[in-house]
Amino acid sequence: MRAISALVLSLVVATPALAASGDWRADADRADIRRLERLDEAWDAALSQARDRGHARELRALGALVDPRVALARPQPTPGAYRCRMIKLGSQGAGPGLVAYGWFRCRVMLTPGGDLLLEKVTGSQRQAGTLYPEASRRLVFLGAAAWGSGEGRARYGRDPERDQVGVFERVGASRYRLALPWPRQESTLDLLELRR
């Protein structure tokens, strides 16, 4: 009986986000809904800023990852471990127009209730949240970022400065992206690339 109780407790503690209601709009803050409604504007501004600051060659090298029109069918990732990296496009000030970080570890989990959870496990900025079904070619992400290695997992709705909303899409064979428009710091659009 103790083993079963410990297993149930570990699943509850391991859940990085609130249980999905089925409709991301019901769980999202009004400001985050507006941020996602302006996704196309964020893409346009971020790509323009990156090109204007001399990153056209790097954008071409990133290919489908930075093409807002690429979104393939079956966006649901298979649960398990992934390599992931953050690409920051555009800038909220005089910073660079493109920054590509190295590879870290991410994972996708399926809860007993059927929710898909995405978590960046390593690195100084670690996103964690729920992937909501939204359309045939995309999921919506509601999550939050933990900063620094000493912090535990962040949860959506606890701190607006850490809350994140984005679109999760498949852009290739076993290749996905999470596009986070208008992040609170640094860039205009953050892209978390995931690969198997």
Helices and strands as residue ranges (DSSP letters): H 2-14, H 24-27, H 30-37, H 39-52, H 56-62, G 63-66, E 80-89, E 98-100, E 104-110, E 116-120, E 125-135, E 138-147, E 163-172, E 175-181, E 189-195
